Amino acid sequence: MTEIEKPNSDKLDGLPIIGLPKPMKAQLPRVGSYNEFLLKDNKQFAETLESDFLNTNLYEIKKSDLIQKQEKSYLESEYRLKKYKEISEKDIEFNEYLKSLYGSDKNFFEANENMVLNKTYNPATDYNSEVVIITEDNYFKSNFISQTETVFELLSGMCTIEYFKINGTIGKITGTLSNNYVPDSQGKTRSDAFGGIGKGRVLVWDIINTRWVSFYMSNLVRFVRDETSELQ
């Protein structure tokens, strides 16, 4: 039995590669060369190998596509504030949540001046993390994000969250709070998730495993929302 090795590099942009599949094992012939094995046209092996390659390297492939897009500051972008206001207006349940706390979504933005353009780091509310937002025209980045902003991003669509679990291992969630993806039967829990489940802890609908999961903001490593693809 021969074990296919993981890539030699264990880092990506200074961060651990997260979400790599477990090393795949394939049954190779006991005699003959590897080339002879390939000539046998083992389609199942080839398809599995291709699948694992794509799952492992999607981020690298996406990065190569983004070279043509100039990196921009997400915190200085008008797109960010426009997106948040759009969510607060169009998501009925979330709009009702904001009204219950602030009277209106407009009052919410006035009370939360840290969410306006040219936001600066606030140690009381922000958490250090690589934040990547990809649109058809832009590639935005930031080095920190608050719990409230994380909820806005999750309401905006499908996201990938990479974080440290309590036991120290790396976890990866492909999830959302968008009513376009969360089942109607989970509406009550979705509404409860708007305010988080305690300070610094976020509840999110796991698209892959179709269940609710949570993570701590202080353990967040990378947050990605890509509008150009549902695979992030």
Secondary structure, DSSP 8 states (H G I E B T S, - for coil): -EE----S--EETTEE--S-----EE---SSS-HHHHHHT--HHHHHHHHHHHHHHHHHHHHHHHHTTS-EEESTT-HHHHHHHHHHHHH-HHHHHHHHHHHSSHHHHHHH-GGGSSS----TTTEEEEEEEEE-SS-EEEEEEEEHHHHHHHHHHS-EEEEEE-TTS-EEEEEEE--TTTS-GGGHHHHHHHTT-SSTTEEEEEETTTTEEEEEEGGGEEEEEEETT-S--
